[in-house]
């Protein structure tokens, strides 16, 4: 089981460029249209200027990021903002119970 990027804009999900139906009206795993019109496609691009399908969801703990040599915490967010990276949508799970 894995997470997948779900294309949303604000509180509404994106519509398919092919069938004009909601992303939610497509198969969750294959993204195939339930009406038989191919797979979900969209020309929508997010604040990073990439289309939705160029994204992937990565879930890492702080320990995993540090072990792979990646920055963590406030200094990382400050550096990302300074470099012009879109950070408003970057969040994380603060803990698991």
Secondary structure as UniProt FT lines:
FT   STRAND          8..9
FT   TURN            10..11
FT   STRAND          12..13
FT   TURN            17..19
FT   HELIX           23..25
FT   TURN            28..30
FT   STRAND          32..33
FT   TURN            34..35
FT   TURN            47..48
FT   HELIX           52..54
FT   HELIX           62..67
FT   TURN            68..69
FT   HELIX           73..82
FT   TURN            83..84
FT   TURN            88..89
//
